[in-house]
Amino acid sequence: MKVILSTVVAVAVASSAVITQTPPPMKPGPEQKRIGYFAGKWNYQGEAKASPLGPAGKLTSTDTCEWFAGGFHLVCRNKGTGPRGAATGQSVTAFDQARKTYTFHAISSLGDNISVRGQVDGKVWTWTDEMTVDGKPMKIRATVTEDTATSYSFKLEASMDGGAMMVIEEGKATKG
């Protein structure tokens, strides 16, 4: 009985040592706060060029972006229209501390599923990814330039099969 009691006490002491050594909860840092530029309601207007990603035409959307609980992730819901029709979507922007890069994941009611990684240099955000379209490799690069505290410019470029980057979408968003 003493052996069992000694074992239980030893386990309890070891458990309390582990519990007291648990690091404090993480808090959002400057990288997460930097994402806050995009918090709020944004109205986007742009134009898509004909590309392997879809037909040409005007684009409009309204994005509402709010902090997820804890302040690490910015969650946006959007609704808009474009050359492929009306759509709704959702995205999450975050900072991957281990890789020292920003992440952006988006889905839409049209079946889109986008995951890109990016960096910010001053007021210019650059997001990149590689994908396969019609069996061919495609590189994409999205550039977001903070024009003012309440407006930004957007440009999406693509390169098929290692060719030169071409603009496939451009637009501007205003906060309001």
Backbone as JSON, one array per atom type, in Angstrom:
{
  "sequence": "MKVILSTVVAVAVASSAVITQTPPPMKPGPEQKRIGYFAGKWNYQGEAKASPLGPAGKLTSTDTCEWFAGGFHLVCRNKGTGPRGAATGQSVTAFDQARKTYTFHAISSLGDNISVRGQVDGKVWTWTDEMTVDGKPMKIRATVTEDTATSYSFKLEASMDGGAMMVIEEGKATKG",
  "N": [[0.83, -1.19, 0.0], [1.99, 1.2, 0.8], [3.81, 1.56, -1.27], [2.16, 2.01, -3.49], [0.89, 4.38, -2.65], [3.15, 6.05, -2.46], [3.9, 6.11, -5.14], [1.65, 7.4, -6.33], [1.83, 9.89, -5.06], [4.32, 10.74, -6.06], [3.75, 10.91, -8.81], [1.8, 12.92, -8.74], [3.32, 15.09, -7.76], [5.2, 15.33, -9.84], [3.44, 15.93, -11.95], [2.42, 18.39, -11.08], [4.72, 19.89, -11.26], [5.15, 19.94, -14.0], [2.85, 21.29, -14.8], [3.25, 23.78, -13.57], [5.35, 24.66, -15.1], [4.36, 25.22, -17.53], [4.27, 27.25, -20.35], [3.25, 30.73, -20.52], [0.13, 31.78, -22.03], [0.2, 32.4, -25.58], [0.52, 35.63, -27.07], [-0.82, 37.94, -29.42], [1.55, 39.27, -31.71], [3.64, 41.82, -33.25], [3.52, 41.06, -35.95], [0.99, 39.9, -36.25], [-0.58, 42.1, -35.55], [-0.03, 43.73, -37.7], [-1.54, 42.67, -39.74], [-3.95, 43.75, -39.14], [-4.48, 46.01, -40.66], [-6.25, 45.29, -42.64], [-8.65, 44.88, -41.36], [-12.15, 45.48, -41.02], [-14.71, 46.91, -43.18], [-14.62, 46.5, -46.61], [-14.87, 47.71, -49.95], [-14.61, 46.46, -53.1], [-13.52, 46.95, -56.42], [-12.84, 45.8, -59.61], [-11.11, 44.46, -62.5], [-11.08, 41.56, -64.42], [-8.89, 39.83, -66.56], [-9.1, 37.8, -69.48], [-8.13, 34.51, -68.87], [-6.46, 31.38, -67.99], [-7.72, 31.0, -65.6], [-10.26, 31.98, -65.81], [-12.97, 33.85, -67.47], [-12.87, 37.21, -68.97], [-13.87, 40.31, -67.41], [-15.85, 42.59, -65.36], [-15.4, 43.02, -61.82], [-16.85, 43.02, -58.62], [-16.98, 43.4, -55.09], [-17.83, 43.03, -51.64], [-16.11, 43.0, -48.7], [-16.04, 41.89, -45.39], [-14.11, 42.1, -42.66], [-12.93, 40.64, -39.7], [-11.4, 40.23, -36.48], [-10.55, 37.01, -35.38], [-11.31, 35.12, -32.43], [-8.91, 35.69, -29.92], [-7.13, 37.14, -31.43], [-5.22, 36.45, -33.37], [-5.8, 35.72, -35.98], [-7.28, 36.98, -38.94], [-10.48, 37.03, -40.08], [-12.37, 36.99, -42.97], [-15.39, 37.66, -44.67], [-16.97, 37.53, -47.78], [-18.9, 38.93, -50.48], [-19.92, 39.02, -53.78], [-19.8, 39.86, -57.33], [-18.78, 38.67, -60.53], [-17.09, 37.83, -63.65], [-17.59, 35.11, -63.65], [-19.95, 34.88, -62.33], [-22.27, 35.4, -59.53], [-21.03, 35.27, -56.17], [-20.12, 33.99, -52.93], [-17.77, 34.13, -50.24], [-15.08, 33.13, -48.05], [-12.27, 33.97, -46.05], [-9.08, 33.53, -44.4], [-6.54, 35.22, -42.82], [-3.26, 35.06, -41.59], [-0.28, 34.82, -39.51], [2.46, 32.78, -39.9], [4.41, 31.72, -37.56], [6.53, 29.88, -37.3], [7.51, 29.58, -39.91], [7.95, 32.16, -40.58], [6.28, 33.74, -42.24], [3.45, 35.2, -43.88], [0.1, 33.9, -44.15], [-2.61, 33.07, -46.31], [-5.77, 31.91, -46.73], [-8.44, 30.94, -48.72], [-11.85, 30.31, -49.62], [-14.6, 29.74, -51.87], [-18.05, 30.06, -52.95], [-18.07, 29.26, -55.54], [-16.4, 27.18, -55.74], [-13.72, 27.71, -55.49], [-10.51, 27.31, -53.98], [-8.04, 28.52, -52.31], [-4.69, 28.88, -51.31], [-2.11, 30.78, -50.18], [1.2, 32.08, -49.61], [2.88, 34.82, -48.06], [4.66, 37.99, -47.89], [5.35, 41.14, -46.31], [6.49, 44.29, -47.22], [7.16, 47.26, -46.15], [4.56, 49.04, -47.33], [3.68, 47.21, -49.12], [2.31, 44.18, -49.92], [3.11, 40.9, -50.83], [2.04, 38.01, -52.32], [2.38, 34.56, -53.06], [2.08, 31.55, -55.06], [2.03, 28.21, -56.41], [0.42, 26.29, -58.85], [-1.53, 23.8, -60.61], [-2.96, 24.07, -63.74], [-5.18, 23.02, -66.11], [-3.49, 20.83, -66.48], [-0.99, 21.98, -66.64], [1.85, 23.67, -65.2], [1.4, 26.55, -63.16], [2.36, 29.67, -61.99], [1.46, 32.01, -59.54], [1.13, 35.42, -58.55], [0.17, 37.72, -56.24], [-0.23, 41.11, -55.61], [-0.62, 43.49, -53.17], [-1.05, 46.79, -52.54], [-0.88, 49.17, -50.1], [-2.46, 52.03, -50.46], [-3.54, 54.22, -49.06], [-4.66, 54.78, -45.67], [-7.21, 53.9, -45.93], [-7.54, 52.71, -48.41], [-6.58, 50.39, -50.96], [-4.58, 49.0, -53.62], [-4.83, 46.31, -55.96], [-3.25, 43.62, -57.61], [-3.16, 40.82, -59.68], [-1.09, 38.4, -60.96], [0.01, 35.98, -63.38], [1.93, 33.15, -64.45], [2.33, 30.95, -67.0], [3.57, 27.72, -67.5], [6.25, 28.49, -66.99], [6.59, 30.86, -68.35], [6.58, 34.46, -68.99], [5.32, 36.69, -66.44], [1.93, 37.66, -66.47], [-0.62, 40.13, -66.22], [-3.63, 39.3, -64.72], [-5.71, 40.19, -63.24], [-6.83, 43.27, -61.92], [-7.42, 45.83, -59.52], [-9.13, 47.96, -57.12], [-9.63, 48.71, -53.7], [-11.74, 50.19, -51.25], [-12.15, 51.39, -47.96], [-14.98, 51.4, -45.94]],
  "CA": [[0.0, 0.0, 0.0], [2.88, 2.36, 0.85], [4.41, 1.71, -2.6], [1.14, 2.64, -4.34], [0.74, 5.75, -2.18], [4.36, 6.77, -2.86], [3.83, 6.3, -6.59], [0.63, 8.41, -6.57], [2.39, 11.18, -4.63], [5.38, 11.1, -7.01], [3.09, 11.32, -10.05], [1.15, 14.21, -8.47], [4.37, 16.1, -7.69], [5.73, 15.5, -11.2], [2.41, 16.6, -12.74], [2.35, 19.79, -10.69], [5.93, 20.56, -11.79], [4.91, 20.17, -15.42], [1.82, 22.32, -14.9], [3.81, 25.1, -13.22], [6.33, 25.04, -16.1], [3.67, 25.49, -18.78], [4.48, 28.65, -20.72], [2.01, 31.52, -20.53], [-0.52, 31.76, -23.35], [0.77, 33.3, -26.58], [-0.21, 36.86, -27.33], [-0.51, 38.44, -30.77], [2.72, 40.13, -31.8], [3.57, 42.86, -34.29], [3.13, 40.48, -37.24], [-0.47, 39.78, -36.26], [-1.14, 43.46, -35.55], [0.15, 44.27, -39.05], [-2.69, 42.18, -40.52], [-5.08, 44.59, -38.77], [-4.78, 46.99, -41.71], [-7.36, 44.79, -43.45], [-9.87, 44.76, -40.57], [-13.2, 46.43, -41.38], [-15.52, 46.62, -44.37], [-13.96, 46.96, -47.84], [-15.6, 47.6, -51.21], [-13.61, 46.2, -54.14], [-13.91, 47.0, -57.83], [-11.7, 45.44, -60.43], [-11.36, 43.88, -63.81], [-10.35, 40.33, -64.71], [-8.53, 39.6, -67.96], [-9.3, 36.4, -69.84], [-6.96, 33.71, -68.49], [-6.85, 30.01, -67.66], [-8.53, 30.99, -64.38], [-11.63, 32.39, -66.07], [-13.19, 34.85, -68.51], [-12.67, 38.62, -68.65], [-15.06, 41.02, -66.99], [-15.81, 43.42, -64.16], [-15.52, 42.35, -60.52], [-17.17, 43.86, -57.46], [-17.24, 42.61, -53.89], [-17.78, 43.66, -50.33], [-15.46, 42.12, -47.73], [-16.12, 42.3, -43.99], [-13.0, 41.38, -42.0], [-12.93, 40.77, -38.25], [-10.46, 39.39, -35.75], [-11.01, 35.78, -34.76], [-11.01, 35.11, -31.0], [-7.5, 35.57, -29.59], [-6.42, 38.19, -32.14], [-4.14, 35.94, -34.22], [-6.27, 35.47, -37.35], [-8.3, 37.89, -39.45], [-11.45, 36.26, -40.86], [-13.15, 37.85, -43.86], [-16.5, 37.1, -45.44], [-17.23, 38.44, -48.89], [-20.02, 38.69, -51.38], [-19.68, 39.84, -54.95], [-20.1, 39.35, -58.66], [-17.67, 38.74, -61.48], [-17.39, 37.18, -64.92], [-18.05, 33.73, -63.41], [-21.24, 34.94, -61.65], [-22.33, 35.84, -58.14], [-20.33, 34.34, -55.28], [-19.78, 34.35, -51.56], [-16.51, 33.49, -49.88], [-14.51, 33.35, -46.71], [-10.82, 33.83, -46.03], [-8.39, 33.69, -43.12], [-5.17, 35.7, -42.95], [-2.54, 34.82, -40.34], [1.17, 34.82, -39.61], [3.04, 31.49, -39.53], [5.61, 32.07, -36.79], [7.61, 28.93, -37.58], [8.06, 29.83, -41.25], [8.15, 33.61, -40.72], [5.57, 34.15, -43.44], [2.0, 35.36, -43.75], [-0.68, 32.91, -44.88], [-3.94, 33.5, -46.71], [-6.54, 30.76, -47.2], [-9.77, 31.4, -49.13], [-12.78, 29.41, -50.31], [-15.76, 30.47, -52.39], [-19.21, 29.26, -53.36], [-17.82, 28.8, -56.9], [-15.49, 26.05, -55.66], [-12.32, 28.11, -55.33], [-9.8, 26.91, -52.76], [-6.75, 29.18, -52.53], [-3.76, 29.01, -50.18], [-0.89, 31.44, -50.61], [2.09, 32.6, -48.56], [3.31, 36.14, -48.46], [5.51, 38.87, -47.09], [5.03, 42.55, -46.43], [7.66, 45.16, -47.23], [6.57, 48.59, -46.07], [3.12, 49.01, -47.59], [3.43, 46.29, -50.24], [2.15, 42.77, -49.58], [3.29, 40.05, -52.0], [1.57, 36.65, -52.06], [2.73, 33.68, -54.18], [1.72, 30.14, -55.01], [2.14, 27.45, -57.64], [-0.7, 25.37, -59.0], [-1.63, 23.17, -61.92], [-4.18, 24.46, -64.45], [-5.24, 22.27, -67.37], [-2.33, 19.95, -66.55], [0.26, 22.73, -66.79], [2.19, 24.44, -64.01], [1.12, 27.98, -63.19], [2.77, 30.45, -60.83], [0.67, 33.22, -59.37], [1.65, 36.42, -57.62], [-0.79, 38.79, -55.94], [0.41, 42.24, -54.96], [-1.55, 44.42, -52.54], [-0.33, 47.99, -52.14], [-1.66, 50.06, -49.25], [-2.35, 53.38, -51.01], [-3.81, 55.09, -47.91], [-5.19, 54.0, -44.54], [-8.54, 53.41, -46.28], [-7.63, 52.2, -49.77], [-5.44, 49.62, -51.46], [-4.62, 48.53, -55.01], [-4.61, 44.87, -56.05], [-2.87, 43.11, -58.93], [-2.91, 39.39, -59.71], [-0.33, 38.03, -62.16], [0.21, 34.54, -63.53], [2.91, 32.68, -65.43], [2.04, 29.58, -67.42], [4.68, 26.92, -68.03], [7.53, 29.18, -66.87], [6.63, 32.07, -69.17], [6.57, 35.76, -68.3], [4.13, 37.01, -65.67], [0.97, 38.54, -67.14], [-1.67, 40.6, -65.32], [-4.91, 38.67, -65.0], [-6.74, 40.94, -62.51], [-6.41, 44.49, -61.25], [-8.55, 46.51, -58.9], [-8.91, 48.86, -55.99], [-10.6, 48.57, -52.61], [-11.83, 51.31, -50.32], [-12.73, 51.04, -46.68], [-16.1, 52.29, -45.63]],
  "C": [[0.87, 1.25, 0.0], [3.5, 2.62, -0.52], [3.42, 2.42, -3.52], [0.98, 4.11, -3.96], [1.95, 6.59, -2.58], [4.34, 7.07, -4.36], [2.83, 7.4, -6.93], [1.15, 9.79, -6.2], [3.46, 11.64, -5.62], [4.78, 11.59, -8.33], [2.44, 12.7, -9.86], [2.18, 15.33, -8.42], [4.94, 16.38, -9.08], [4.72, 16.25, -12.07], [2.33, 18.07, -12.38], [3.57, 20.56, -11.18], [5.75, 20.87, -13.27], [3.9, 21.3, -15.6], [2.41, 23.69, -14.59], [4.83, 25.56, -14.25], [5.67, 25.32, -17.45], [3.85, 26.97, -19.12], [3.17, 29.42, -20.7], [1.4, 31.5, -21.93], [0.15, 32.76, -24.3], [-0.11, 34.53, -26.71], [0.14, 37.31, -28.74], [0.67, 39.41, -30.73], [2.56, 41.15, -32.9], [3.15, 42.31, -35.66], [1.61, 40.34, -37.34], [-1.11, 41.17, -36.31], [-1.05, 44.08, -36.94], [-1.0, 43.87, -39.96], [-3.91, 43.07, -40.29], [-5.42, 45.68, -39.77], [-6.05, 46.59, -42.46], [-8.66, 44.61, -42.66], [-10.87, 45.84, -41.0], [-13.94, 45.98, -42.63], [-14.85, 47.28, -45.57], [-14.86, 46.74, -49.04], [-14.56, 47.53, -52.32], [-14.24, 46.31, -55.51], [-12.68, 46.69, -58.65], [-12.12, 44.9, -61.77], [-10.46, 42.66, -63.99], [-10.07, 40.3, -66.21], [-8.79, 38.12, -68.25], [-8.0, 35.64, -69.55], [-7.4, 32.28, -68.25], [-7.7, 29.92, -66.39], [-9.96, 31.46, -64.61], [-11.72, 33.47, -67.14], [-12.91, 36.28, -68.02], [-13.99, 39.23, -68.19], [-14.84, 41.82, -65.72], [-16.02, 42.57, -62.91], [-15.92, 43.38, -59.47], [-17.38, 42.93, -56.27], [-17.21, 43.51, -52.67], [-17.2, 42.63, -49.37], [-15.63, 42.71, -46.34], [-15.13, 41.45, -43.22], [-12.96, 41.7, -40.51], [-11.9, 39.84, -37.63], [-11.18, 38.16, -35.22], [-10.61, 35.84, -33.28], [-9.51, 34.89, -30.77], [-6.65, 36.61, -30.31], [-5.27, 37.73, -33.02], [-4.53, 35.86, -35.69], [-7.35, 36.48, -37.72], [-9.19, 37.08, -40.39], [-12.3, 37.23, -41.67], [-14.25, 37.05, -44.54], [-16.76, 38.07, -46.58], [-18.38, 37.97, -49.74], [-19.79, 39.58, -52.58], [-20.13, 39.18, -56.23], [-18.88, 39.53, -59.55], [-18.05, 38.01, -62.75], [-17.87, 35.73, -64.78], [-19.39, 33.7, -62.68], [-21.13, 35.45, -60.23], [-21.65, 34.79, -57.25], [-20.26, 34.9, -53.87], [-18.49, 33.62, -51.22], [-16.11, 33.81, -48.45], [-13.01, 33.16, -46.8], [-10.29, 34.03, -44.62], [-6.96, 34.12, -43.44], [-4.5, 35.56, -41.6], [-1.04, 34.97, -40.58], [1.67, 33.48, -39.09], [4.38, 31.78, -38.87], [6.78, 31.17, -37.12], [8.29, 29.2, -38.92], [8.33, 31.31, -41.53], [7.53, 34.14, -42.01], [4.09, 34.34, -43.13], [1.32, 34.28, -44.57], [-2.06, 33.49, -45.18], [-4.63, 32.28, -47.3], [-7.95, 31.26, -47.53], [-10.54, 30.29, -49.82], [-13.93, 30.25, -50.84], [-16.87, 29.49, -52.76], [-19.09, 28.78, -54.8], [-16.82, 27.63, -56.93], [-14.03, 26.41, -55.53], [-11.78, 27.66, -53.98], [-8.37, 27.4, -52.94], [-5.96, 29.23, -51.23], [-2.48, 29.62, -50.72], [-0.09, 31.87, -49.39], [2.6, 33.95, -49.02], [4.19, 36.84, -47.45], [4.98, 40.29, -47.24], [6.33, 43.34, -46.33], [7.13, 46.59, -47.27], [5.07, 48.49, -46.24], [2.75, 48.08, -48.74], [3.44, 44.84, -49.74], [2.31, 41.98, -50.88], [2.98, 38.61, -51.61], [1.89, 35.79, -53.27], [2.23, 32.26, -53.95], [2.01, 29.52, -56.37], [0.99, 26.46, -57.67], [-0.63, 24.71, -60.37], [-2.98, 23.55, -62.52], [-4.14, 23.79, -65.81], [-3.99, 21.41, -67.57], [-1.0, 20.65, -66.69], [0.56, 23.52, -65.52], [1.92, 25.93, -64.21], [1.61, 28.6, -61.88], [1.87, 31.66, -60.76], [1.35, 34.13, -58.35], [0.58, 37.5, -57.47], [-0.04, 39.87, -55.18], [-0.67, 43.18, -54.45], [-0.72, 45.6, -52.06], [-1.26, 48.89, -51.34], [-1.46, 51.49, -49.76], [-2.54, 54.42, -49.91], [-4.29, 54.19, -46.78], [-6.54, 53.37, -44.89], [-8.66, 52.97, -47.74], [-6.37, 51.39, -50.13], [-5.69, 49.23, -52.92], [-4.26, 47.04, -55.01], [-4.23, 44.52, -57.48], [-2.56, 41.63, -58.8], [-2.24, 39.07, -61.04], [-0.16, 36.52, -62.18], [1.25, 34.27, -64.61], [2.59, 31.23, -65.74], [3.3, 28.93, -67.95], [6.02, 27.64, -68.01], [7.66, 30.43, -67.7], [6.62, 33.33, -68.32], [5.25, 35.94, -67.53], [3.24, 37.94, -66.5], [-0.12, 38.91, -66.13], [-2.97, 39.93, -65.71], [-6.05, 39.3, -64.19], [-6.1, 42.16, -61.89], [-7.63, 45.14, -60.64], [-8.12, 47.39, -57.75], [-10.01, 48.64, -54.97], [-10.55, 49.82, -51.75], [-12.58, 50.86, -49.07], [-13.9, 51.97, -46.42], [-17.32, 51.62, -45.17]]
}
